[in-house]
Amino acid sequence: MEPNFNTWTIIFLIASAQGFFTALIFLKWRHGNPQANRILSALIALFSLSMFEYVLYWTNYIYYWPHFANLSVNFPFLYGALFWLYLRTIYTGKALARGDVWHLLPFLFASIPFLPWYFADGDFKRTVVSGEQKFSYAGWAIRLQFSARIVYIVLM
């Protein structure tokens, strides 16, 4: 497939670039609560990286940069945790502690089945993205993750 841009992909690419720029500004911003600024910077950078991955997919440039494929698949597990930590830091002034790592465990747990994908070479990813080959995740990890999500939903 030939890579191409249209009006929408250009708009999303510009929005992604603005997001990265805003994340950099918040990272370097020294006013207010520096810890909250860093958390907000990470959140904006994750959204921008997801949007950039979508632009690569929509424009077919994902075949040229296959390492971006499925990079942001587990970011939704970070959005809520980072947003919670940001709001808690802003409204209570409570600094991040060692116990806050628990909020990041769903992301880490969901990323385990994708580790072989993340460490695969570009040629393999390119063949998977083009549909020439299938990528099989560890079956036990997928079943464990699915069971854990059901338990989480029932307990909440």
C-alpha positions as CSV (number, residue, x, y, z in Angstrom):
1,M,0.0,0.0,0.0
2,E,1.2,3.4,-0.9
3,P,1.6,5.9,2.0
4,N,-0.6,9.0,1.7
5,F,-1.9,11.8,3.8
6,N,-5.3,13.4,3.7
7,T,-6.8,16.4,5.5
8,W,-7.8,14.4,8.6
9,T,-4.5,12.7,9.0
10,I,-2.6,16.0,8.7
11,I,-4.9,17.5,11.3
12,F,-4.3,14.6,13.7
13,L,-0.5,14.7,13.0
14,I,-0.5,18.4,13.9
15,A,-2.5,17.7,17.0
16,S,0.0,15.0,18.0
17,A,2.9,17.3,17.5
18,Q,1.1,20.0,19.6
19,G,0.6,17.4,22.3
20,F,4.3,16.5,22.4
21,F,5.2,20.2,22.5
22,T,2.7,20.8,25.4
23,A,4.0,17.7,27.2
24,L,7.6,19.1,26.9
25,I,6.4,22.5,28.2
26,F,4.7,20.9,31.2
27,L,7.8,18.8,31.9
28,K,10.0,21.9,32.0
29,W,7.4,24.2,33.8
30,R,8.7,25.3,37.2
31,H,5.6,27.1,38.5
32,G,2.9,25.4,40.5
33,N,3.3,21.8,41.5
34,P,6.2,20.3,39.7
35,Q,5.2,16.7,40.4
36,A,1.7,17.3,39.1
37,N,3.2,18.9,36.0
38,R,5.3,15.9,35.3
39,I,2.3,13.6,35.7
40,L,0.3,15.7,33.3
41,S,3.2,15.8,30.9
42,A,3.3,12.0,30.9
43,L,-0.4,11.8,30.3
44,I,-0.4,14.2,27.4
45,A,2.7,12.5,25.9
46,L,0.9,9.1,26.0
47,F,-2.2,10.5,24.3
48,S,0.1,12.1,21.6
49,L,2.0,8.9,21.1
50,S,-1.3,7.0,20.6
51,M,-2.5,9.6,18.1
52,F,0.8,9.5,16.3
53,E,0.5,5.7,16.0
54,Y,-3.0,6.1,14.6
55,V,-1.7,8.6,12.0
56,L,1.0,6.1,11.0
57,Y,-1.7,3.4,10.6
58,W,-4.1,5.5,8.7
59,T,-1.4,6.8,6.3
60,N,0.2,3.4,5.8
61,Y,3.5,4.7,7.1
62,I,3.2,2.0,9.8
63,Y,4.9,-0.4,7.2
64,Y,8.0,1.9,7.2
65,W,8.1,2.3,11.0
66,P,6.7,-1.1,12.3
67,H,8.0,-0.6,15.8
68,F,5.1,1.9,16.4
69,A,2.5,-0.8,15.6
70,N,0.6,-1.8,18.7
71,L,2.8,0.4,20.9
72,S,-0.1,2.1,22.6
73,V,-2.4,-0.9,22.9
74,N,-2.1,-0.9,26.7
75,F,-2.0,2.8,27.3
76,P,-5.6,2.9,28.4
77,F,-4.5,1.2,31.6
78,L,-2.2,4.2,32.3
79,Y,-4.7,7.0,31.5
80,G,-6.9,6.4,34.5
81,A,-4.1,5.8,36.9
82,L,-2.1,8.9,35.8
83,F,-5.2,11.0,35.8
84,W,-6.1,9.9,39.3
85,L,-2.5,10.5,40.5
86,Y,-2.6,14.0,38.9
87,L,-5.9,15.0,40.5
88,R,-4.8,13.6,43.9
89,T,-1.5,15.5,43.7
90,I,-3.3,18.8,42.7
91,Y,-6.2,18.6,45.2
92,T,-4.6,17.0,48.3
93,G,-1.0,18.1,47.7
94,K,0.0,14.5,48.6
95,A,3.3,13.6,46.9
96,L,3.7,10.3,45.1
97,A,4.8,7.5,47.4
98,R,6.1,4.0,46.9
99,G,2.6,2.6,47.4
100,D,1.3,4.4,44.3
101,V,3.0,1.9,42.1
102,W,0.0,-0.3,42.6
103,H,-1.9,2.0,40.3
104,L,0.5,1.0,37.5
105,L,0.2,-2.7,38.0
106,P,-2.8,-3.2,35.6
107,F,-0.7,-1.7,32.8
108,L,2.3,-3.9,33.6
109,F,0.1,-6.9,33.9
110,A,-1.6,-6.2,30.6
111,S,1.8,-5.7,28.9
112,I,3.2,-9.1,29.7
113,P,1.5,-10.9,26.7
114,F,2.9,-8.2,24.4
115,L,6.5,-8.5,25.5
116,P,7.4,-10.8,22.6
117,W,5.8,-8.3,20.2
118,Y,7.7,-5.4,21.7
119,F,11.0,-7.2,21.3
120,A,10.4,-8.6,17.9
121,D,12.4,-7.3,14.9
122,G,11.0,-4.9,12.4
123,D,10.8,-7.3,9.5
124,F,8.6,-9.7,11.5
125,K,6.3,-6.8,12.6
126,R,6.1,-5.6,9.0
127,T,4.9,-9.0,7.9
128,V,2.3,-9.2,10.7
129,V,1.0,-5.7,10.1
130,S,0.6,-6.4,6.4
131,G,-1.3,-9.6,7.2
132,E,1.2,-12.0,5.7
133,Q,1.8,-13.7,9.0
134,K,0.0,-14.0,12.3
135,F,1.4,-13.2,15.7
136,S,0.3,-15.6,18.5
137,Y,0.4,-14.4,22.0
138,A,1.1,-16.7,24.9
139,G,-2.3,-18.5,25.5
140,W,-1.8,-18.8,29.3
141,A,-1.1,-15.1,29.6
142,I,-4.2,-14.1,27.6
143,R,-6.4,-16.5,29.7
144,L,-4.9,-15.2,33.0
145,Q,-5.3,-11.6,31.9
146,F,-8.9,-12.2,30.8
147,S,-9.7,-13.9,34.1
148,A,-8.1,-11.1,36.1
149,R,-10.2,-8.5,34.2
150,I,-13.4,-10.5,35.0
151,V,-12.5,-10.6,38.7
152,Y,-11.7,-6.9,38.6
153,I,-15.0,-6.0,37.1
154,V,-17.0,-8.3,39.5
155,L,-15.1,-6.8,42.6
156,M,-15.6,-3.2,41.5
